[in-house]
Amino acid sequence: MSSRVSRIALSASAAAIGSIAAYWALLAARQGHILFNARKHPVVHLSDDFSTYSHTVPGGMVRGYVYHPHGEEALQDLFIYFAGRGEDVRATAQALHWLPEGFGFAAINYRGVADSEGHPSELASVQDASQFADHLRRALPHARLHVVGRSLGTGVAIQLVARQEVASLQLVTPYDSMLEVAKRRFPLVPLSLLLRHQFNSLAHSKEIAAKTQVLLAEQDDVVLPERSQKLIAAWPTPISVQTIAGSDHHNIMGLEATWLHLVDFALTAILPEPKAA
């Protein structure tokens, strides 16, 4: 009887281990799509105040939008926005009525998200961000560029600004590294071995020279306060930190106060001194 029980126990253990291994393998294989929540979204129709942008990537096109309600020549300040996980920037663009005259907004959807195609990854998102920013500099040479990242997108924004000079950098609900954020969601997974897209903002922040502001949610159960505070404490330059009253991780970009803080900070920003060669 005891040997039969032992065999059953061993079989159950083997099945459990096999299930765990299969789960880990799925996470490893699909982690880009899981991390970015890559999926299609319903079509969002934008007004004639937007122009479209695209560039070719393996598997299709990355698509983006530029908001210039008074024409491209009237743009003085332009927010380049990098979205959160699974966020369709066409939907976020519905909040742009809070921008004052002279301000514009530009954003791309990550590969595989909404109307963009291809396979998402950390490397791909930063490459696409750099290509988009280069395009905007050529197309809108008189506009000051302000980079804004939200949640997942703060990791993209930080790596972009570590490579390019901009008028300001603003981070909405940022984290120190995606590895630390993901450990809370997947506590039993060896993420330090499996996670390829770690978005180590703490390391990349050492290269930042731009004037920086952080906007925190009043209640955030996705990026916990300690993750944001660790990044803030290590920031290499003076940093402004504001908490948006009545906000949480999901609604913060839909609040007027968030946009007013973004605009006010951009208006006080000046271009940083060129980096030493």
Order of alpha helices (4+ residues) and beta strands (2+ residues): alpha-beta-beta-beta-alpha-beta-alpha-beta-alpha-beta-alpha-alpha-alpha-beta-alpha-beta-alpha
